[in-house]
Amino acid sequence: MKQTAVEWLEQEFIKLESTIGIHGVMYELLDQAKEMEKQQIIDAVEWNYKSNMGEVYYKSTFKK
């Protein structure tokens, strides 16, 4: 599966967590960013294909 930019950032936060510590609020912000990015991807696909296939595309491309 492909990795989104926000998923990459989350992995970087996880690496930093053991050295500098990452607060819970950062993970809440990451969750919000993931949801926003997901909706942007879905909207872009649906706009491009003029269909309701955005959710299908997102799940098949980015979800493990």
Secondary structure, 3 states (H helix, E strand, C coil): CCCCHHHHHHHHHHHHHCCCCCCHHHHHHHHHHHHHHHHHHHHHHHHHHCCCCHHHHHHHHHCC
